Amino acid sequence: MSRYLVIGSGLIGRLTAWRLIQAGHQVSILSKDDRQGSDSAGYVAASMVAPATEAISAEPMVKTVGLRSYELWPEWLKELAEPVFYQNSGTLVVAHNGDQAEMARFQRRASHVLEDSDFRLLDRQALADREPELADNFGQALLFEQESCLDNRQFYQRLGELLAQECDWQQTEEISELNQAELERVCQEYLGVKASVFDSVLDCRGNGGKANLSNLRSVRGEVIRVYAPEVNFTHAVRLMHPRYPFYLAPRPNHEYVLGATVIESDDRSAVTVRSGLEMMSALYSLHKGFAEARILEMTAHCRPGLPDNMPTIKRTDWGYIVNGFYRHGYLFGPAVVADLTALLAGKTEQVQFGALYDV
């Protein structure tokens, strides 16, 4: 059994600590966030696992890494004592008449980047069979079946409860730059041990890790969460738009999370009026039942991105940095954390995406 220190308790920190515990190791966590994780980008996210639709506007590697996470999510979620909502019906991509040019470009790009088996075109009847209430406003859709989403709040709660029992988890002040001297200080102050007791330190601070990754940047995203008892969608939905695609992720009990924006900024202030109006307009255009929906939350957060928008594992003299998940934490997280645990175990032959890492 090895002993590890995880710094950061957002999505990647939680996944890392969980998988190390599942592998039989001892884990301590230091984080400036509370155990609910309310200051984490992963707590705010729509938490879609969309390998194909995300690769269309990026690169094929997004699909490759994403499919690995798509395989791992249902396996890992089964290990939790209580269930987490996991929607595995796929993604439907739709466009209004005025945005058919965007839809055509999206479909051409999909045909260029993806395999024919990754998606198919549904006419109105086929769409009505899959998602009857969406067919009221749209005559066709693209269906991407190997895509899913999960309830991130449920997941944070379940995992937080498990980690609170299994880890020495301490809330700290913000840690700016990690180095050996700072590690010695925080380990002694918060855990009462020397840093040398840990086999490795795993830096999962996301945006908080900029001092250790000079090319890390923040990407702002805004979401709206609503309760809509008149809406009964069972698929994730993407709505084409000239500036950015809106994505709608279902939650249990008629709740939905809709997001859209990707803004190069580290601004964590409240959602702008323009973004709020656009998101609410998009909701109403998808289904008239959203007109009577109750707004539960309008939130903005920033995601950590590297120049290529791909994640990395970087070896240091004190451990590893795990960062750069951009807006794909749930899409990339399990795949990269599985590689990280393989690296820590010395099983380099099991590492699948080594080209992304600096180890």
N, C-alpha and C positions, 0 to 999 in steps of 0.2 A: 504493500500500500504506500502510495506517495502522498505528499502534502502540498497543496497548491493554494496560492492567494489570487483571487479574482478581484480586480479593481474595476468597479462599475457594475450596476445592477439593472441596466436596461435589457433589451431583448437578448443581445449577444452575451452579456455577462450572465444572465439567468440561464440561457441555454448551455453555456460553457460549464457553469457550476453544476448544473443538473446532470450533464452527461459524464462529468468526472465522478460525481457521486455514484451514478449508476454503474460506473466502471470499478467501484470499490475504493475510491480515493477519499482522502480527508480534504475538505475545502473550507477556506475562510473567505469572507467577502467584506470589502471596504467600499463604501459608496456614499456620495453626498446626497443621493436621492433617498426618499422614504421607501419603506418596504412595499408600499402599494405600487411604486414605480411611476407616480403621477408626473414626474418631470422628465420622463423618457419619451423619445420620439416613437418608440414601439408601442407605448401606451395610447398614443393618439391615432396611430395609423389605421388605415382600412384593412390592413393585414391580408392582402391578396397574394396568392401563390400562383402567378400567371406567367409561366415560362415562355409560352409562344407569343402572346400579345405584347409582352414587354420586349421580346427580342426583335419584333418588327421595327421598332424605332431605335434599336440599339445595334447589337451584333449577335451572331450565332452563339457565342460563348454564354450569353445570358440564358438562352434556352437550355444549354447543356448543364450548366450549374443548377438552374432552376428545376429541371426535371429530377435531379438528384434529391433536392429538397422536397419536391412533390412526392417522391417515393418514401422519404423518411418521415414526413409529418404524421401520417396516420399510424405508422409503427410506433413512433415515440409517444403520441397522445394516448395510445392504449395503455401505456405504462403508468399513467396517472391514476390516483385512487378514485377521482371523480371525473366524469366526462367533461370535455370541452367541445362546444359547438364547432363542427367542422363541415362546411358545405363543399361537397365534391361533385356538384352538378355541371360544372364548367362555366365558361364565360360566353355571353351573347354580346356581339358588337352591332350597334344599330346607328342609323343616321336619319335625321329629318330630310325632307326634300331639298331644302336649301343647302344642305351639307353633303350632297351626294358626290360632289367632286372630291371631298376629303375621304369619303368612304371608298371611292374608286382607287385613290392613291394608296390607301391603307391595304386594300385587297391586292393591288399589284405588288406592293412591297412584301406582303405575306407570301405571295406566290414565288417571289424571288428568294426570300430568306428561309422559308419553312418547307417542310415536306407536304405533299398533297394530303397525306393522312392527318395532318395537324389541325385542319379546319374544314368546314363545309358550309355551303350556302343554303340557308333555309328560306323557302318561299313563305307566304303568309300562313298557309295551312300548316306547314311543318313547324313554323314558329308558334302558332296557336296550340299545337300539340305539346310543345316544350314549355312555353310560358304564355298561357292564354291572355293574361292581362297586358302583356307587352304588345301582342298582336293587335290590340285596339288602336295603337298609334303608329305602328310600323308594318310595312308590307314585306320586309325581308330582314334577315340578320345573318351574320357570320357566327357559327358555333365553334368554339374551341373547347373540346371536351376534357382535355387533360389539364384542367385548371381548377383551383379551389380557393377558399378563404376560411379563416377561422375567427372566432371571437377573441380578440386580443385581450380584452378586459378579463374575461373568464380565465384565459391562459395565464395572465400575470397573477391573478389571485391564486389559482391552483398551485402554480410554481412557487409563488411567494410563500405560501403556507408550508410547502415541502422544504424549501431552503431554510426557512426560519427554524425548522426542527432539526435539520441535518447539518447546518453550518454555524460557525461563529460569525455572525453578520453584524457589523458595526457601521453606524452612520457617521460620516466624517465631514469636516469642512472641505471645500473644494481643493483638490490636489492639482496644482498647475503643471509643473514639469516633473516627470518621474525620472529619478536617477538613484544611484545606490544610497546616497546620503538621505534623500527624502524617504526612501523605502525604510531605512533603518529607523527614521524618526516616527513615521506613521505606524509601523509595526509595533514599536515599543509603546507609543502613546495610546493606541486603540486596541491592540491585541495583547500587549504585555509580553511580547516575544521578540527575538531577534529575527531579522529578515532571512538569515541563513537557515532557519528551520524549514523553509519552504523549498521544495524541489524546483519550483519555477513560479514566477509571477506573471499573470496574464492581464494585460492592460486592455480593458473593454470599455473605455470611457466615451467612445463616440466623439461628439463635438468637443468634449472636455479634454481630448488628447492632442489638441493642435500644437502644443509646445513640443511634443515628441514626433509629430509628423508635419513637417514644414509645408507640404503641399496639400494638406487637408483643408477643405472648404465646407461651408454650410449652405444647404439648399432648403429654402423655406417651402413648406407646404401647408395648405389650409383645408380643413375638413368641416363638414356639418353632420351632426348625428341627430336623427329624428325618430320619433315614434309615429308610425303611420298605420293604424288599424285597418284602413280601407285598402291597403296594398298587400299583395300576396306573391311577391317575387321569390323564386327559389334558386335563381342563378345570379351570379355576379353579372353586372351589365356595364358595358362601356359605350358611351355616347360620343360620336364624332363631333368635333368642334374645330373651327379654323385655328384657334390658338393652342388648345390642348384638349385631349380627350378627358371627359368626365368619367369617373369610375364609381360604381355603386356596389357596395358590399352588404349583403343581407346579414342580419343578426337574429337571434331568437326573439320571439314575442313581438314581431312586427317592427323591430328597430332596424334602421339602415344607416350606413355611413357613406357619405358621398364626398369625394375629394377631386381635386383637379390640378391645382397650381403647382408649378415647379419654378421657383423664383430664386435666382442666385443672390442670396442674402442671408445674413445671420440675425435678421430682425425677428425677435420673438414676441413682438407686440400683438395686439388683438387682430382678428380678421378684419380686413378692410370692407367698406361698404360695397365697393365694386365686386369683390370676390363673393361676398355674401349674396348680393343680388343675382350674380351669375349662377351660383350654386343652387339657390332656391328656384330660379327660373328653369334650370336643367331638371330639377326634381319634378316640377309641375309638368314639364314637357314629356317626361317619361310616363307619368301616370297622373291623372287628374285627382286621384285620391290623396296625393301629397299636398293638395291645397289645404286640407284640414289636419295635416300632420302637426305634431307638437315638436318644436325645436328643443332638443335636450342639451345641445352643446354646439358651439361654434369655436373652433380652436385652431391655432397655428403652432407649428413646431418646425424645427430645423433638423435636417438629416445630414450626416457626415459623408462627404464625397471626395474621392481622389480624382486626378485629371482624367482617367479613363472610365470613371464611374463603376469600377469593379472593386471588390473587396480584396484585402490583403492580410497575410500573416507575416510579420516582420520580426526576425530574431534580434534581440538586444543582449547586452552583457548581463542583464538581470532577468531576462525572460522573453516574453513575446508580446507584441502589439497586434491586436486583432481589430481591424477598423476598415472604414471606407465602404460601408454598405449602401450608401446613397439612399435612394428611395426603395431599396429592395431588401430590407432586413428580413422579412418573412420569406422572400423568394430565395435568398442566398444563405440565410442563417444556418439551417441544419446541415447543408452541404459543407460549408466552411468549418463549422464546429466539429463535424465528424472528421474532417481532415486534421484539425488541430489536435484532437484527442489521439488520433493515429500517430501524429508527429511526437507527441509527448510520450507515447508508449514505445517509441522507437520502431514503429511498424510503417516505415516509409513506403513500403510496397503497396500499402492500402490508401495512400494519399492520391486522390483523383485529380486535383486541380493545382498541382505544384507550380505550374507556369505562372500562376497569379501571385505567388508568395516570394518573399525575400528571406529564405531560411538557410 
